[in-house]
Amino acid sequence: MVLRILSIIIFILLTGLFPVRAQSVAGSGAIRGKIVDADTQAPLAGVNVSVLHTILGASSDIDGSFLISEVPAGSYILSFDYLGYAPAGKTDVIVRSRRITVVDMDMRPTVIDAEAVTVTAGYFSEGSSQPLSLTRFSQEEIRRAPGSAGDVSRILMSLPSVAKVNDQSNSLIVRGGSPVENAFYVDNIEIPNINHFPTQGSSGGPIGLINVDFIKEVDFSAGGFPARYGNRLSSVMELSFREGNRSEFDGQLDLNFAGFGGTAEGPLGGGKGSWLFSARRSYLDLLIKAIDTGTSIAPRYGDYQGKLVYDLHPRHQLTLLGIFGDDHSHSDREAAQENDMTVYGTQDYGANTAGLNWRMLWTGKGFSNTSLSYTGLNFREDYFENGSDIRVVRNRSSEQAWKLRNLNHFRLGPHALEFGFEAQHRRAGFDNRYAAFSDALGDNIAPQQLTRDINARQVGGFASLTLQLLPRFTATAGLRGDYFSAQPEARLSPRLALSYQLSQRTTLSGSAGRYHQPLPVVLLVQQAENHDLPLLQATHYVLGISHLLSADTRLSVEAYRKDYRHFPLDPAQPALFLIDEIFYRYGFFFHHGPLNDEGQAASRGIEIMLQKKLADKVYGLVSASYFRSEYRGGDGRWRERVFDNRYIFSAEGGY
């Protein structure tokens, strides 16, 4: 038995250390890309593109496109220079033999003289509408991050604003909040969860769903995010998928510790578009069956992801996106006893998101993104208590949503205007059973049954104005309004962000804003009285300063406070903070009687982060934070929340 288990471990380690790819590792490749104005998305012609520490380079054409051929395989840094725009740089440009590496760049116009911005521009290119609490990662930074295993969520756990649940979970605890409070977007389309084996009513899960090879870049906001984002209280992760190869067909086979699969891409319509597709499957269940280890715990999961892009016109582009996950896990009582599991049973999940996005350019003035998407989630779970064999939960539920989202961004001289709307129709059905149990305080709760359907509509609108009041002072004021028919109360959410450049290297920033979010549907539908509850509310206050030690190294310090109001409490369990139940119980929300909105919470902390990009031979990220996260129950007492970790320290890097 021991030898069989060791065989599995060795196989997994070897495939993780030596991933198999259908490609050569010698020779030369090419770098191709497109350069556009960050505010208008209009192509920029005549941009000088240089491969640092080489004699290679190119200049963008009238379409903003450039091509650098005969680049030896390796890792490079690109620099982009254009009169009237802040210089920009891109690290971690990986060139493979006989492959085309695509590097696109958004450049920002500057009202400061070129000499003043030479130091501050370059490798840190976050936008001016959110001057703090925003971190950007490239695909290569995610891929090579130690311990991330190619999982986009796990690299975020190196940030000072993020605490992790444990090594088996991707749930993001952002500034003392809950995984219920996080949002995810891929190319303007909202994704409810980016993990396999998703936790219902939350954004957590143990294994990443997103194929890292698809990612162009990731923007993660830990607070103070602008008005275009709504319905979440803590954080927003925005992922940009790359396009497929518009010049030639490429294929790749992968085998690593997570599973096996393949990726294919190629041109569409004679170069007017491209397609990109991948399929992956885990193999742990296959190994266990083949080797016969004697355990029945064999999770099986797989996914399909694809992106199709087509240019209808130089100013009109359509993008079709699809992400599908299929997850299954089965364990019996014997396995539960061997592994000291509290519960065991069956988990079958299906998650799919498909959407169409239309991008329109307004002839050098701005751009619009309009997307229509569908999301479906299916849950089939049976959990039994280890020891008694009593079925504690039977979950048969599904959730669907049709979503329409419009975002418009216009430049007004040195200023910028952003506005848009969101609308969605949500449906959910539940046929669940809950056994009698003892809560976290030892009180006995009677068995419950939930059989209910819900149809609801949700609409929202937003606008924000970014003003360049002085050459070194920028202000962004925004307002968002939301209405949810299942909790019928309109809410306004004002936002404000300020940024002042103290020197060429140092910037002082601050933000404040109010945020609202509906109650998780699995809690909302349990009692008719819950529909009278107001939306969950959080107010953010953030103050920070960032200093460039060099063009590739940035030190930032931020202090924050979040005040929560209108959180649900169960009068039968007034001392418990219900929104954290999925972590202090078995990993899901139980059934409750009518709830009230008397719950309050607060989190506050200070964060320090030192980030170095790979501009030479060394890269790394070192972070530390101290925070407190507390809640006030129905009895009026303040207590620590589940993840009141207080101290976080993280360091990673490479040479």
C-alpha positions as CSV (number, residue, x, y, z in Angstrom):
1,M,0.0,0.0,0.0
2,V,2.8,2.4,1.0
3,L,4.7,1.7,-2.2
4,R,1.5,2.4,-4.3
5,I,0.9,5.7,-2.6
6,L,4.6,6.7,-3.0
7,S,4.3,5.8,-6.7
8,I,1.5,8.3,-7.1
9,I,3.3,11.0,-5.2
10,I,6.5,10.5,-7.3
11,F,4.6,10.6,-10.5
12,I,2.8,13.8,-9.6
13,L,6.1,15.5,-8.5
14,L,7.8,14.5,-11.7
15,T,5.0,15.8,-14.0
16,G,5.0,19.0,-12.0
17,L,8.7,19.5,-12.3
18,F,8.9,18.4,-16.0
19,P,5.7,19.4,-17.8
20,V,5.3,17.9,-21.2
21,R,4.7,20.4,-24.1
22,A,4.5,19.7,-27.8
23,Q,7.1,22.2,-28.9
24,S,10.8,22.7,-29.5
25,V,13.1,24.5,-27.1
26,A,15.8,25.7,-29.4
27,G,16.0,28.2,-32.3
28,S,14.2,31.5,-32.6
29,G,10.7,32.9,-32.7
30,A,9.0,36.3,-33.2
31,I,7.2,39.0,-31.1
32,R,4.1,40.5,-32.5
33,G,1.6,42.9,-30.9
34,K,-0.6,46.0,-31.1
35,I,-0.2,49.3,-29.3
36,V,-3.3,51.4,-28.5
37,D,-4.2,54.5,-26.5
38,A,-5.3,53.4,-23.0
39,D,-8.3,55.8,-22.9
40,T,-9.6,55.5,-26.5
41,Q,-8.2,52.1,-27.6
42,A,-7.3,53.9,-30.9
43,P,-4.1,52.4,-32.5
44,L,-0.9,54.3,-32.2
45,A,1.4,54.5,-35.2
46,G,5.1,55.2,-35.0
47,V,5.7,53.8,-31.5
48,N,9.3,52.7,-31.0
49,V,9.5,49.2,-29.7
50,S,12.8,47.9,-28.4
51,V,14.0,44.6,-27.1
52,L,16.3,45.7,-24.2
53,H,19.9,44.6,-24.2
54,T,19.7,43.6,-27.9
55,I,19.8,45.5,-31.2
56,L,16.3,44.2,-32.0
57,G,13.3,46.5,-32.4
58,A,10.5,47.7,-34.6
59,S,8.0,50.6,-35.1
60,S,4.3,50.2,-35.0
61,D,2.4,50.7,-38.3
62,I,-0.8,52.7,-39.0
63,D,-2.9,50.0,-37.3
64,G,-0.7,50.1,-34.2
65,S,0.8,46.7,-35.1
66,F,4.4,45.7,-34.9
67,L,6.5,42.6,-35.6
68,I,10.0,41.7,-34.4
69,S,11.3,38.6,-36.2
70,E,14.3,36.3,-35.6
71,V,14.3,36.7,-31.8
72,P,16.4,33.9,-30.2
73,A,14.4,31.8,-27.7
74,G,14.5,33.2,-24.2
75,S,13.1,35.8,-21.8
76,Y,13.1,39.5,-22.7
77,I,12.0,43.0,-21.7
78,L,10.3,45.3,-24.2
79,S,10.3,49.1,-24.0
80,F,7.7,51.4,-25.7
81,D,8.4,55.0,-26.4
82,Y,6.1,57.5,-28.1
83,L,6.0,61.3,-28.0
84,G,3.2,62.7,-25.7
85,Y,2.8,59.3,-23.9
86,A,4.4,57.9,-20.8
87,P,7.1,55.4,-21.6
88,A,6.1,51.9,-20.9
89,G,7.8,48.5,-20.4
90,K,6.8,44.9,-20.5
91,T,8.9,42.3,-18.6
92,D,8.7,38.5,-18.8
93,V,8.3,38.3,-22.6
94,I,8.9,34.6,-23.3
95,V,10.0,33.7,-26.8
96,R,9.8,30.1,-27.9
97,S,11.3,28.4,-30.9
98,R,9.2,28.7,-34.0
99,R,6.4,30.4,-32.1
100,I,4.9,33.9,-32.2
101,T,4.6,35.6,-28.8
102,V,1.9,38.3,-28.7
103,V,2.6,41.4,-26.6
104,D,-0.1,44.1,-26.7
105,M,0.4,47.5,-24.9
106,D,-1.9,50.2,-23.7
107,M,-0.1,53.6,-23.5
108,R,-1.3,56.5,-21.5
109,P,-1.0,60.2,-22.6
110,T,0.8,62.4,-20.2
111,V,0.4,66.1,-19.4
112,I,3.8,66.2,-17.5
113,D,7.0,66.8,-19.4
114,A,8.8,63.6,-20.5
115,E,11.7,64.1,-18.1
116,A,9.3,64.2,-15.1
117,V,7.7,60.9,-16.0
118,T,10.7,58.8,-17.1
119,V,11.2,57.3,-13.7
120,T,7.5,56.8,-12.7
121,A,6.4,55.2,-15.9
122,G,7.4,51.8,-17.2
123,Y,6.9,48.5,-15.5
124,F,4.0,49.5,-13.2
125,S,1.1,50.5,-15.4
126,E,-2.1,50.5,-13.3
127,G,-4.7,53.0,-14.3
128,S,-5.3,56.5,-12.9
129,S,-9.0,55.9,-12.0
130,Q,-7.9,53.7,-9.1
131,P,-4.5,54.9,-7.8
132,L,-4.2,52.4,-4.9
133,S,-5.1,48.9,-3.7
134,L,-4.6,47.7,-7.3
135,T,-2.0,45.1,-8.4
136,R,-1.4,43.8,-11.9
137,F,0.1,40.5,-12.8
138,S,1.2,39.2,-16.2
139,Q,0.7,35.7,-17.4
140,E,4.3,34.8,-16.9
141,E,4.3,36.2,-13.3
142,I,1.4,33.9,-12.5
143,R,2.9,30.9,-14.2
144,R,6.3,31.1,-12.5
145,A,5.1,32.2,-9.0
146,P,6.4,29.7,-6.4
147,G,3.7,27.5,-5.0
148,S,1.0,28.9,-7.3
149,A,1.0,25.7,-9.5
150,G,-0.4,27.8,-12.3
151,D,-3.4,28.9,-10.3
152,V,-4.3,32.5,-10.6
153,S,-5.9,32.7,-7.1
154,R,-2.9,31.3,-5.3
155,I,-0.5,34.0,-6.5
156,L,-2.8,36.6,-4.9
157,M,-2.2,35.0,-1.5
158,S,1.3,36.6,-1.6
159,L,-0.3,40.0,-1.4
160,P,-0.6,41.7,2.1
161,S,-4.4,42.3,1.6
162,V,-5.2,38.6,1.1
163,A,-5.3,35.9,3.8
164,K,-5.8,32.2,2.9
165,V,-8.1,29.7,4.5
166,N,-5.7,26.8,4.3
167,D,-3.5,25.0,1.7
168,Q,-6.5,23.1,0.3
169,S,-8.6,26.2,-0.5
170,N,-8.5,29.0,-3.0
171,S,-10.9,31.1,-1.0
172,L,-9.7,34.7,-0.9
173,I,-10.1,36.5,2.5
174,V,-9.5,40.1,1.4
175,R,-8.9,42.7,4.2
176,G,-10.8,40.7,6.8
177,G,-13.8,40.0,4.6
178,S,-15.4,36.8,3.3
179,P,-15.1,34.9,0.0
180,V,-18.8,35.8,-0.4
181,E,-17.7,39.4,-1.1
182,N,-15.4,38.9,-4.1
183,A,-16.1,39.4,-7.8
184,F,-14.5,38.0,-11.0
185,Y,-14.6,39.3,-14.6
186,V,-13.2,37.9,-17.8
187,D,-13.2,40.2,-20.8
188,N,-16.2,42.3,-19.4
189,I,-18.1,39.2,-18.5
190,E,-18.8,38.3,-14.9
191,I,-17.9,34.8,-13.7
192,P,-19.5,33.8,-10.4
193,N,-16.6,31.4,-9.4
194,I,-13.2,30.6,-11.0
195,N,-12.7,27.4,-9.1
196,H,-13.5,23.7,-9.5
197,F,-15.7,22.3,-6.7
198,P,-17.3,25.7,-6.1
199,T,-18.7,26.6,-2.7
200,Q,-22.4,27.6,-3.1
201,G,-23.1,31.2,-2.2
202,S,-19.4,32.0,-2.2
203,S,-16.5,32.4,-4.5
204,G,-14.2,29.8,-3.0
205,G,-13.1,26.3,-4.1
206,P,-10.0,24.1,-3.8
207,I,-8.7,24.1,-7.4
208,G,-8.4,26.8,-10.0
209,L,-10.6,26.6,-13.1
210,I,-8.9,29.2,-15.4
211,N,-6.3,28.0,-17.8
212,V,-3.3,30.2,-17.1
213,D,-2.2,29.9,-20.8
214,F,-5.2,31.9,-21.7
215,I,-4.4,34.8,-19.5
216,K,-3.0,38.1,-20.9
217,E,-3.0,39.9,-17.5
218,V,-4.8,40.1,-14.2
219,D,-5.8,43.2,-12.3
220,F,-6.7,42.6,-8.6
221,S,-8.3,45.3,-6.6
222,A,-8.4,44.8,-2.8
223,G,-10.6,47.8,-2.1
224,G,-11.7,51.3,-3.1
225,F,-12.6,50.1,-6.6
226,P,-14.4,52.5,-9.0
227,A,-18.1,52.7,-9.8
228,R,-18.1,50.4,-12.8
229,Y,-17.9,47.5,-10.3
230,G,-20.9,46.7,-8.1
231,N,-22.6,43.9,-6.1
232,R,-19.5,43.0,-4.2
233,L,-18.1,44.4,-0.9
234,S,-14.4,43.4,-0.8
235,S,-12.5,42.8,-4.0
236,V,-12.6,42.6,-7.8
237,M,-10.4,40.4,-10.0
238,E,-10.5,41.3,-13.7
239,L,-8.8,38.9,-16.1
240,S,-8.0,39.6,-19.7
241,F,-7.8,36.6,-22.0
242,R,-5.3,36.8,-24.9
243,E,-6.3,36.3,-28.5
244,G,-5.4,33.2,-30.5
245,N,-2.7,33.3,-33.1
246,R,-3.9,35.2,-36.1
247,S,-1.0,34.1,-38.3
248,E,-0.7,30.3,-38.0
249,F,-2.0,27.2,-36.2
250,D,-0.4,26.4,-32.9
251,G,-1.0,23.3,-30.7
252,Q,0.3,22.3,-27.3
253,L,-0.2,19.2,-25.1
254,D,0.2,19.5,-21.3
255,L,0.8,17.0,-18.6
256,N,1.5,18.2,-15.0
257,F,0.5,17.6,-11.4
258,A,-3.0,19.0,-12.0
259,G,-4.0,16.8,-15.0
260,F,-3.6,16.5,-18.7
261,G,-5.0,18.3,-21.7
262,G,-4.3,20.4,-24.7
263,T,-4.5,23.9,-26.2
264,A,-5.0,24.8,-29.9
265,E,-5.3,28.1,-31.6
266,G,-5.2,29.6,-35.1
267,P,-6.4,32.3,-37.5
268,L,-10.0,33.0,-38.5
269,G,-11.4,34.7,-41.6
270,G,-8.1,35.3,-43.3
271,G,-6.5,37.1,-40.4
272,K,-9.5,39.1,-39.4
273,G,-9.9,37.0,-36.3
274,S,-8.6,34.1,-34.3
275,W,-9.8,31.2,-32.1
276,L,-8.3,29.7,-29.0
277,F,-9.5,26.5,-27.3
278,S,-8.4,24.1,-24.5
279,A,-9.6,21.0,-22.8
280,R,-8.2,19.6,-19.5
281,R,-9.0,16.7,-17.2
282,S,-7.5,15.5,-13.9
283,Y,-6.0,12.0,-13.7
284,L,-5.9,11.3,-9.9
285,D,-9.0,9.0,-10.1
286,L,-7.4,7.1,-13.0
287,L,-4.2,6.5,-11.1
288,I,-6.1,5.4,-8.0
289,K,-8.1,2.9,-10.1
290,A,-5.0,1.6,-11.9
291,I,-2.8,1.2,-8.8
292,D,-5.6,0.2,-6.4
293,T,-4.5,2.2,-3.3
294,G,-7.6,1.1,-1.3
295,T,-9.0,4.6,-0.9
296,S,-12.3,5.7,-2.5
297,I,-11.4,9.5,-2.4
298,A,-10.8,10.2,-6.1
299,P,-11.9,13.7,-7.2
300,R,-12.5,14.0,-10.9
301,Y,-12.7,17.4,-12.6
302,G,-12.3,18.8,-16.0
303,D,-12.9,22.0,-18.0
304,Y,-13.3,23.4,-21.5
305,Q,-12.4,27.0,-22.3
306,G,-12.5,28.9,-25.5
307,K,-12.3,32.4,-27.0
308,L,-13.2,33.5,-30.6
309,V,-12.4,37.0,-31.9
310,Y,-13.5,38.5,-35.2
311,D,-13.0,42.0,-36.5
312,L,-16.2,43.1,-38.3
313,H,-14.6,46.5,-39.0
314,P,-11.5,48.3,-37.8
315,R,-13.7,49.9,-35.2
316,H,-16.0,46.9,-34.4
317,Q,-14.9,43.6,-32.8
318,L,-16.9,40.6,-31.6
319,T,-15.6,38.2,-28.9
320,L,-17.2,34.9,-28.0
321,L,-16.1,33.5,-24.6
322,G,-16.9,30.1,-23.1
323,I,-15.8,28.6,-19.7
324,F,-17.2,25.2,-18.6
325,G,-16.3,23.1,-15.6
326,D,-17.4,19.6,-14.6
327,D,-16.5,18.3,-11.1
328,H,-17.2,15.0,-9.2
329,S,-16.0,13.6,-5.8
330,H,-17.2,10.6,-3.9
331,S,-16.0,9.3,-0.5
332,D,-17.4,6.6,1.8
333,R,-17.4,6.1,5.5
334,E,-14.3,4.0,5.6
335,A,-12.3,6.7,3.8
336,A,-13.7,9.4,6.1
337,Q,-12.5,7.4,9.2
338,E,-9.1,6.8,7.7
339,N,-8.7,10.6,7.0
340,D,-10.4,12.0,10.1
341,M,-13.1,13.6,8.0
342,T,-16.1,15.2,9.8
343,V,-18.4,14.4,6.9
344,Y,-18.3,12.3,3.8
345,G,-20.5,11.8,0.7
346,T,-21.0,12.8,-2.9
347,Q,-20.4,16.1,-4.7
348,D,-21.4,16.7,-8.3
349,Y,-21.1,20.1,-9.8
350,G,-21.5,21.7,-13.2
351,A,-20.6,25.4,-14.0
352,N,-20.7,27.1,-17.3
353,T,-20.4,30.7,-18.5
354,A,-20.8,31.8,-22.2
355,G,-20.9,35.3,-23.4
356,L,-20.6,37.6,-26.4
357,N,-18.8,41.0,-26.2
358,W,-19.0,43.8,-28.8
359,R,-16.2,46.4,-28.6
360,M,-16.7,49.6,-30.5
361,L,-14.2,52.4,-31.0
362,W,-15.4,56.0,-31.2
363,T,-12.8,57.4,-33.7
364,G,-10.2,58.5,-31.3
365,K,-12.6,59.7,-28.6
366,G,-13.2,56.6,-26.6
367,F,-14.6,53.0,-26.7
368,S,-17.6,50.9,-25.6
369,N,-17.8,47.3,-24.5
370,T,-21.2,45.7,-24.4
371,S,-21.6,42.0,-23.4
372,L,-24.5,39.5,-23.1
373,S,-23.7,36.4,-21.1
374,Y,-25.3,33.4,-19.5
375,T,-24.2,31.6,-16.4
376,G,-25.4,28.3,-15.0
377,L,-24.5,26.5,-11.8
378,N,-25.8,23.0,-10.8
379,F,-25.2,21.5,-7.3
380,R,-25.9,17.9,-6.3
381,E,-24.6,17.1,-2.9
382,D,-25.1,14.4,-0.2
383,Y,-23.2,14.7,3.1
384,F,-23.2,12.1,5.9
385,E,-21.9,12.6,9.4
386,N,-18.9,10.4,10.1
387,G,-19.7,8.1,13.0
388,S,-23.5,8.3,12.9
389,D,-24.1,7.9,9.2
390,I,-26.9,10.5,9.4
391,R,-27.3,12.5,6.2
392,V,-26.8,16.0,7.4
393,V,-27.4,17.7,4.0
394,R,-29.1,16.8,0.7
395,N,-28.6,19.6,-1.8
396,R,-30.4,19.6,-5.2
397,S,-30.2,23.2,-6.5
398,S,-29.4,25.2,-9.6
399,E,-28.8,28.9,-10.4
400,Q,-28.9,30.7,-13.7
401,A,-28.4,34.2,-14.8
402,W,-28.7,36.2,-18.1
403,K,-26.5,39.4,-17.9
404,L,-26.2,42.5,-20.0
405,R,-23.3,44.8,-19.3
406,N,-22.3,48.1,-21.0
407,L,-19.2,50.1,-20.3
408,N,-18.3,53.4,-22.1
409,H,-15.0,55.2,-21.7
410,F,-14.3,58.6,-23.3
411,R,-11.4,61.1,-23.1
412,L,-12.3,64.7,-22.5
413,G,-9.0,66.5,-23.1
414,P,-6.9,65.7,-20.0
415,H,-9.9,64.2,-18.3
416,A,-11.9,61.0,-18.7
417,L,-15.6,60.0,-18.4
418,E,-16.8,56.5,-17.8
419,F,-20.4,55.4,-17.6
420,G,-22.6,52.4,-18.3
421,F,-25.3,50.0,-17.0
422,E,-25.9,46.4,-16.0
423,A,-29.0,44.3,-16.1
424,Q,-29.6,40.7,-15.3
425,H,-32.4,38.1,-14.9
426,R,-31.7,35.5,-12.2
427,R,-33.4,32.2,-11.6
428,A,-32.8,29.6,-8.9
429,G,-34.4,26.4,-7.7
430,F,-33.8,24.5,-4.5
431,D,-34.9,21.1,-3.2
432,N,-32.8,20.7,-0.1
433,R,-33.0,18.7,3.2
434,Y,-31.1,19.5,6.4
435,A,-30.9,17.1,9.4
436,A,-31.1,18.2,13.0
437,F,-27.8,19.4,14.3
438,S,-26.0,21.3,17.0
439,D,-24.8,24.8,16.1
440,A,-21.4,26.2,17.0
441,L,-22.7,27.2,20.4
442,G,-24.1,23.8,21.2
443,D,-27.7,24.6,20.7
444,N,-30.0,22.0,19.0
445,I,-31.5,23.0,15.7
446,A,-34.5,21.0,14.3
447,P,-34.5,19.4,10.9
448,Q,-35.4,21.6,8.0
449,Q,-36.6,21.4,4.3
450,L,-36.2,24.0,1.6
451,T,-38.2,23.6,-1.6
452,R,-38.5,26.9,-3.4
453,D,-37.9,28.7,-6.7
454,I,-37.0,32.3,-7.3
455,N,-37.1,34.7,-10.3
456,A,-35.5,38.1,-9.8
457,R,-34.3,41.1,-11.8
458,Q,-31.3,43.3,-11.1
459,V,-30.4,46.6,-12.7
460,G,-27.6,49.1,-12.1
461,G,-26.1,52.2,-13.6
462,F,-22.8,54.0,-13.0
463,A,-20.8,57.0,-14.0
464,S,-17.4,58.3,-13.0
465,L,-15.3,61.4,-14.0
466,T,-11.5,61.5,-13.7
467,L,-10.2,65.1,-13.6
468,Q,-6.6,66.1,-14.0
469,L,-7.0,69.1,-11.8
470,L,-3.3,69.9,-11.7
471,P,-0.3,68.4,-13.5
472,R,0.3,66.2,-10.4
473,F,-3.1,66.0,-8.9
474,T,-5.9,63.6,-10.2
475,A,-9.4,63.1,-8.8
476,T,-12.0,60.5,-9.7
477,A,-15.6,60.9,-8.5
478,G,-18.2,58.3,-9.2
479,L,-21.7,57.3,-8.4
480,R,-23.5,53.9,-8.8
481,G,-27.1,53.0,-8.3
482,D,-28.4,49.4,-7.9
483,Y,-31.9,47.8,-7.6
484,F,-32.6,44.1,-6.9
485,S,-36.2,43.0,-7.1
486,A,-35.8,40.2,-4.6
487,Q,-34.6,42.8,-2.0
488,P,-36.6,45.7,-3.4
489,E,-34.7,48.8,-2.2
490,A,-32.7,51.1,-4.5
491,R,-29.2,51.9,-3.2
492,L,-26.7,54.6,-4.2
493,S,-23.0,54.1,-3.9
494,P,-20.7,57.1,-4.1
495,R,-17.0,56.7,-4.8
496,L,-14.0,59.1,-4.6
497,A,-10.3,58.6,-5.3
498,L,-7.6,61.2,-5.1
499,S,-3.9,61.0,-6.2
500,Y,-1.1,63.5,-5.8
501,Q,2.4,63.0,-7.2
502,L,4.7,64.3,-4.4
503,S,7.8,63.8,-6.6
504,Q,8.9,61.9,-9.6
505,R,9.1,58.8,-7.5
506,T,6.5,59.2,-4.8
507,T,2.7,59.3,-5.0
508,L,0.2,59.9,-2.2
509,S,-3.3,58.5,-2.7
510,G,-6.6,58.1,-0.9
511,S,-10.1,56.7,-1.6
512,A,-13.5,56.3,0.0
513,G,-16.6,54.7,-1.2
514,R,-19.8,52.8,-0.3
515,Y,-20.6,49.3,-1.7
516,H,-23.7,47.1,-1.7
517,Q,-24.3,43.5,-2.4
518,P,-27.4,41.2,-2.4
519,L,-27.7,38.4,0.2
520,P,-26.5,35.0,-1.2
521,V,-29.4,33.4,-2.9
522,V,-29.1,30.2,-0.9
523,L,-29.8,32.3,2.2
524,L,-32.3,34.7,0.6
525,V,-34.8,32.0,-0.5
526,Q,-35.0,30.2,2.9
527,Q,-37.7,32.4,4.3
528,A,-40.2,34.9,2.8
529,E,-39.2,37.5,5.4
530,N,-35.7,37.6,4.1
531,H,-36.8,39.4,1.0
532,D,-37.5,42.5,3.2
533,L,-33.9,42.7,4.3
534,P,-31.8,45.6,2.8
535,L,-28.7,45.0,0.7
536,L,-25.5,44.2,2.5
537,Q,-23.4,47.4,2.9
538,A,-19.7,48.2,3.3
539,T,-17.9,51.6,3.5
540,H,-14.2,51.7,2.5
541,Y,-11.6,54.2,3.6
542,V,-8.0,53.8,2.2
543,L,-4.9,55.9,2.4
544,G,-1.6,55.0,0.8
545,I,1.7,56.1,-0.4
546,S,3.9,54.4,-3.1
547,H,7.6,55.1,-3.8
548,L,9.6,53.8,-6.8
549,L,13.0,52.7,-5.5
550,S,13.9,52.1,-9.2
551,A,12.0,51.7,-12.4
552,D,11.4,48.0,-11.7
553,T,11.0,48.2,-7.8
554,R,8.1,49.7,-5.9
555,L,7.4,50.1,-2.2
556,S,3.9,50.8,-1.1
557,V,2.2,51.3,2.3
558,E,-1.6,51.4,2.7
559,A,-3.9,51.8,5.7
560,Y,-7.6,51.0,5.5
561,R,-10.8,50.6,7.3
562,K,-14.0,48.8,6.3
563,D,-17.3,49.2,8.1
564,Y,-20.1,46.7,7.4
565,R,-23.8,47.2,8.0
566,H,-27.0,45.3,7.4
567,F,-25.5,41.8,7.7
568,P,-27.8,38.9,8.3
569,L,-28.2,37.4,11.8
570,D,-30.3,34.4,13.0
571,P,-32.2,35.5,16.1
572,A,-32.0,31.8,17.2
573,Q,-28.2,32.1,17.1
574,P,-27.5,35.8,17.8
575,A,-23.9,35.4,18.8
576,L,-22.9,33.9,15.4
577,F,-22.0,35.9,12.3
578,L,-24.0,34.1,9.6
579,I,-22.1,35.1,6.5
580,D,-19.0,33.2,7.9
581,E,-21.0,30.0,8.4
582,I,-19.5,28.2,5.5
583,F,-16.2,28.3,7.4
584,Y,-17.1,27.5,10.9
585,R,-19.5,24.7,9.8
586,Y,-19.1,22.0,7.2
587,G,-18.4,24.2,4.2
588,F,-21.9,25.3,3.2
589,F,-24.8,27.4,4.5
590,F,-27.4,25.6,6.7
591,H,-31.1,26.3,6.9
592,H,-32.2,29.1,9.1
593,G,-35.4,30.8,10.3
594,P,-36.3,34.4,9.4
595,L,-33.2,36.6,9.5
596,N,-32.7,40.2,10.6
597,D,-30.1,42.8,9.4
598,E,-28.6,43.7,12.8
599,G,-25.2,42.3,12.0
600,Q,-22.3,44.7,12.0
601,A,-18.6,44.2,11.3
602,A,-15.4,46.2,11.0
603,S,-11.9,45.5,9.7
604,R,-8.9,47.8,9.8
605,G,-5.2,47.3,9.0
606,I,-2.0,48.5,7.6
607,E,-0.1,46.8,4.7
608,I,3.4,47.0,3.3
609,M,4.5,45.6,0.0
610,L,7.8,45.6,-1.9
611,Q,7.5,44.4,-5.5
612,K,10.3,43.9,-8.0
613,K,9.6,43.2,-11.6
614,L,12.0,40.9,-13.6
615,A,13.9,43.8,-15.4
616,D,17.2,42.1,-14.7
617,K,18.1,38.7,-13.1
618,V,16.0,39.0,-9.9
619,Y,12.3,39.3,-9.2
620,G,10.3,39.0,-6.1
621,L,7.5,40.2,-3.8
622,V,7.7,40.7,-0.1
623,S,4.6,41.8,1.9
624,A,3.5,42.1,5.5
625,S,0.3,43.3,7.1
626,Y,-1.4,43.7,10.5
627,F,-5.2,43.8,10.6
628,R,-8.2,43.2,12.9
629,S,-11.6,41.8,11.7
630,E,-14.5,41.8,14.2
631,Y,-18.3,41.6,14.2
632,R,-21.1,42.6,16.5
633,G,-23.7,39.9,17.1
634,G,-27.4,40.2,18.0
635,D,-26.4,40.3,21.7
636,G,-24.4,43.5,21.2
637,R,-21.0,42.0,21.9
638,W,-18.0,42.4,19.5
639,R,-16.2,39.3,18.6
640,E,-13.4,38.2,16.3
641,R,-14.4,37.0,12.9
642,V,-13.3,33.6,11.6
643,F,-10.3,34.9,9.8
644,D,-9.0,37.5,12.2
645,N,-5.4,36.4,11.5
646,R,-3.9,39.7,12.6
647,Y,-0.4,39.1,11.2
648,I,0.4,38.1,7.6
649,F,3.9,37.9,6.1
650,S,4.8,36.5,2.7
651,A,7.9,36.4,0.5
652,E,8.6,34.9,-2.9
653,G,11.0,35.5,-5.6
654,G,13.5,34.0,-8.0
655,Y,16.7,34.5,-9.9
